[in-house]
Amino acid sequence: MIDLRSDTVTKPTPAMRKAMAEAEVGDDVWGDDPTVHRLQELAAAVVGKEAAIFVPSGTMGNLSAVLAHCHERGSEVIVGDESHIFQYEADGVSVLGGVGMHTVPTADNGELPLAALNKAVRADDQHCPRTSLVCIENTHNRCGGCVLSLEYMQSLKTWADDLGLPIHLDGARVFNAAVALGVDVKAITGLVTSVQFCLSKGLGAPVGSIVAGPKPFIHRVHRLRKMLGGGMRQVGVLAAPGLLSLTDMTKRLQQDHDNAWVLAKGLAACPHIDIRTDLVHTNIVCFDLRKSAPLSAKDFILVLQQRDVYVIPFRGGIRAVTHYDVTSKQCQKALEVILAVLNEPSQHIKLPGKCAMGNGTPLVGPEAPTVNGY
Ligand SMILES: Cc1ncc(COP(=O)(O)O)c(C=O)c1O
């Protein structure tokens, strides 16, 4: 099986499993877990922030970060309409935090144009919610893993500083962004107030994210993490692989980008495929099938599954993500399978009755989960 559904499917490396087995642990709710402390200290240093905290997921990281910034009632956060926070986090900031989301249109390259942001900022008026935060995403998942330029991020920071607004970065894949830009990750995180990044995606850890930012902010996130049920006990067993994510796995992301680029270039050469190769910057490859293709995107995904290549439906098209658990050879193989299917006359393609993910859940069709963002 060549699993290109997401980089979340990576399994812990042998070194991670060993580190988990040998981790020194304590009760982290009491602040006793030395491995968690090491992870948090290293994470803060790596992204150049005063403090960091380990949380169970990217979703909890973003939620607790937004609530920590928007701690006055009546707050509103500005988010992109294609952002993960708006699209895929169950409206947690509104449901659980009473924070309104003000969406602005996301440009194809993941940017939130300053003109749109200007319009979204509320007047200091009794009728209005209080604009308290801007959130951005880098790399941008629904924009095909593209990277926000440092120039754009600098202009956003200048704009936000003028208004006294903090910026939270959903940096689930911020190390992919740093590798693509050829910079230390601090060049990116230095332009925002706080960041959430995932250890459990391209960095290969089985669980967990980090929220980093100023000390008083992390103090508030700590309380919110407890409130949300994210205070964990002997969690050094999960922090231990996270340490390896930061020390080792960040160094190999270029390989995933190279694999994605080979895939994207190969797909672009197929007349039945529509792909914006200018937006393939990292490990995500999004594409559509043209009308000339011998089958629909939905059937295409099913046929690929039958041939052991797993991709997902995404924004009306298809998404493939490269990661630690797919080799260059497997990516090449996946490309060959994709091109072979699209080059077959439609009457030769046998549609499978039913195809399922590893756990038996149908990938497309009426019973398929709608979580197609991953
Ligand atoms: C951009 C982005 N932010 C946040 C998340 C949420 O992370 P988690 O699945 O750990 O909650 C994801 C997950 O895919 C993501 O792609």
The ligand as a MOL file (V3000), in Angstrom:
LIG
                    3D

  0  0  0     0  0            999 V3000
M  V30 BEGIN CTAB
M  V30 COUNTS 16 16 0 0 0
M  V30 BEGIN ATOM
M  V30 1 C -2.9640 23.2590 8.7470 0
M  V30 2 C -3.4370 22.3660 9.8370 0
M  V30 3 N -3.6770 22.8760 11.0510 0
M  V30 4 C -4.0940 22.1350 12.0710 0
M  V30 5 C -4.3170 20.7810 11.9200 0
M  V30 6 C -4.8640 19.9800 13.0630 0
M  V30 7 O -3.9940 19.0480 13.5850 0
M  V30 8 P -4.5450 17.7580 14.3860 0
M  V30 9 O -5.0340 16.8010 13.3640 0
M  V30 10 O -3.3410 17.2890 15.1410 0
M  V30 11 O -5.6180 18.2370 15.2960 0
M  V30 12 C -4.0850 20.1890 10.6570 0
M  V30 13 C -4.3140 18.7420 10.4530 0
M  V30 14 O -4.2420 18.2320 9.3630 0
M  V30 15 C -3.6450 21.0000 9.5910 0
M  V30 16 O -3.4280 20.5080 8.3630 0
M  V30 END ATOM
M  V30 BEGIN BOND
M  V30 1 1 1 2
M  V30 2 1 2 3
M  V30 3 2 2 15
M  V30 4 2 3 4
M  V30 5 1 4 5
M  V30 6 1 5 6
M  V30 7 2 5 12
M  V30 8 1 6 7
M  V30 9 1 7 8
M  V30 10 2 8 9
M  V30 11 1 8 10
M  V30 12 1 8 11
M  V30 13 1 12 13
M  V30 14 1 12 15
M  V30 15 2 13 14
M  V30 16 1 15 16
M  V30 END BOND
M  V30 END CTAB
M  END
